[in-house]
Amino acid sequence: MRTLEQHTGPDIAPSMDSSRNMQADEGVLRFRLIFAALVGVVPIAIAVQWSDLLVGGTMMAGPFPPLAASLLWCALLLFQHLAKRQGRTPVFRRSEMLALLGIWIAANMVVGRGLLHPLLASLAGPTYYARSGAIARAVPRDLPDWLAVTKKEAARGFFEGHGVPVPWDQWRAPLITWGLFFLPFLMANVSLCVLFEQVWVRHEKLSFPLVMLPIEAVNENQSARSASTNAGFRKAIFIGMMAPLLLHGFGVAHAYLPGIPCIPFFNDVSMVVTAQPWTAMRPLYFNFYPLLVGLTFLAPTDVTFSVWFFLLLNKLEMVIAGASGWSDGAAGGGMNPFPPYLEEQSAGAFIALFCILVWNARSHLKRIAGSAVRVSSRAVHGKGADKGPTASGEDDYRSYRTPFWGFVLGVCGVLFWCFRTGLPLWFAACFFGFYFAVALVLSRLMAEGGVSWILAPILPDKLIFGLLGSGMMTQTTVTRLALHVQHLRDTRQMISPAVMQTGKLRDEGGIPRVGFYVLLFACMLLALVVGAGTALPLFYGHGALVLAPNSDGLMMSASVVPLTGINQASSRLIHPIRASAGGASGLIFGLIITLILSILRTHFLWWPLHPLGYALTGTLQLGYANKMLCSIFLGWMFKMLALRFGGARGYRYLRGAALGLVLGDLMVGGVLKLLDALFGPSGYAIF
């Protein structure tokens, strides 16, 4: 059953298959690529700490595409272009340029809000924030010094700073312990993406709108289009760039010179609804993000239509719930499930979509498993590897044995670590099983829908306790769960969706699969080491809470994530959660609705609603989802008008303008960071 099909025709970006094999010797892993990838990670990791901790404003670690990696790659692309203009052979091939971008993107995503910052804050957060009541007694009793920072002076120095040195003796053991967790955790995330890469890139041919711009950039000189067509396309890109340049130009000028007027593009109009039950529509944002408008234009219309349609439907559902007295109309939060169970509905949708994705790829996954087991069995018995014929390296399923066993060993390593640190094995399996299901679905949403602000439906522990209750858990387990809030509390810089994007870049360049992902994994680990060594002195020198007001990302990492963990643990210690029949009903309802939407979409070509859009109905961070609403609607509307009235030429012209919106936003981000370095932090952010 084909439930998540990809459109054909003008609704997706033009295929790059014709340019994939332009150079027969491109698909190799040369030393210069390995060296450049590793060396480039170092300035990226350092730049993220400087920008996202000290400067604030626009984050350099996300959301996708992350700014630090994008700027470094654009500088390298300019160097390549200048070398070619002077008649010299470029240092890097086309395939290597795409591979470098993919590797740097993945490394960029883990050194900030996506992994490193919330991890560090979570390790020091319980000791700092647990100040009274049951949680204050539980933290020193249940959190040993090898699992978290337990000295109050060390925790206070992290959050308050005042130029104190880093107490490395307090951090060494927790960092080693969590390093042993993140080794298999990252391995499992990367391997999961590799297992699905060929199905999504080659078989289903998803559009991957988030990486269309760099692919266009490296393919420009190889294009077979006429000179006039190229000139028109470049003109459209230039026109598209003008919108963010003008919009943010006034904003940046206003930040430094308040007398200059600015164009408001962040608009909170929640105050227009003041009476019940209409207050359930809050939050109401009319925000304009040029980058998001451009990416939405590049994505399939059924996905983007469904995203904004179901977000509006979500508001209507809350209004009805409030008007009927079923609930107070609140949109999220709380420790227990409550009507109309939006988070549970969304969780059911994610679980259903995960099952659909695995089912659609069942033949591919079965061949991978069979090949991996056969090769391993022959190696054990000394019979050598399978000598069966293969059409090409990409179609050789024996090359998947490394990611297959990487995923198996990674998951087993995560579960073993959890068991050894006090989590019941069944609970850890449910917790991280849901995590990887969410990771795969969000990867699909980015690959097919081009939505860069990806949001998880519900925290795994809240879902499990809502369905089964928390009475069977010991107080030690409940307390230690405060350290695991980081995994799905903020997913806009989640690892797997970013790695899946790199898979598209790898495939376009024809780089060997195993070598590429081993290098990517090594670069992610290097980035974490460099990032941690740079971030901790900054935290202790200035204080996480002192720096947080200048950075939305740091506010989430240093305040929201650890406080959420402490508040949940405190509530569960005092009032254990009972199993909720309503929460279970909401999950089942969301699962059924998703399956119905998938069946309707399969059997009726005219059916406009995509199940990926429904999965966003009750996200954990509904406020961020609402911030996307206006921009996604504009991108969808412009694309629909282009397809209906512009024809192929008009669509191509507007597609160039959409790429210009993306490029212009990234350029402004780079210029803004340069101004911040020269004149001090402006506090201005483009997203």
Secondary structure, 3 states (H helix, E strand, C coil): CCCCCCCCHHHCCCCCHHHHCCCCCCCCCCHHHHHHHHHHHHHHHHHHHHHHHHHCCCCCCCCCCCHHHHHHHHHHHHHHHHHHHCCCCCCCCHHHHHHHHHHHHHHHHHCCCCCHHHHHHHHHHHHHHCCCHHHHHHHHHHCCCCCCCCCHHHHHHHHHCCCCCCCHHHHHHHHHHHHHHHHHHHHHHHHHHHHHHHHHHHHCCCCCHHHHHHHHHHHHHHCCCCHHHHHHHHHHHHHHHHHHHHHHHHHHHHHHCCCCCCCCCCCECHHHCCCCCHHHHCCCECCCCHHHHHHHHHCCHHHHHHHHHHHHHHHHHHHHHHHHCCCCCCCCCCCCCCCCCHHHHHHHHHHHHHHHHHHHCHHHHHHHHHHHHHHHHHHHCCCCCCCCCCCCCCCCHHHHHHHHHHHHHHHHHHHHHHHHCCCCHHHHHHHHHHHHHHHHHHHHHHHHHCCCCCCCCCCHHHHHHHHHCCCCCCHHHHHHHHHHHHHCCCCCCCHHHHHHHHHHHHHHHCCCHHHHHHHHHHHHHHHHHHHHHHHHHHHHHHCHHHHHHHCHHHHHHHHHHHHHHHHHHHHHHHCCCCCCHHHHHHHHHHHHHHHHHHHHHHHCCCCCCCHHHHHCCCCCCHHHHHHHHHHHHHHHHHHHHHHHHHHHHHHHHHHHHHHHHHHHHHHHHHHHHHHHHHHCCCCCCCC
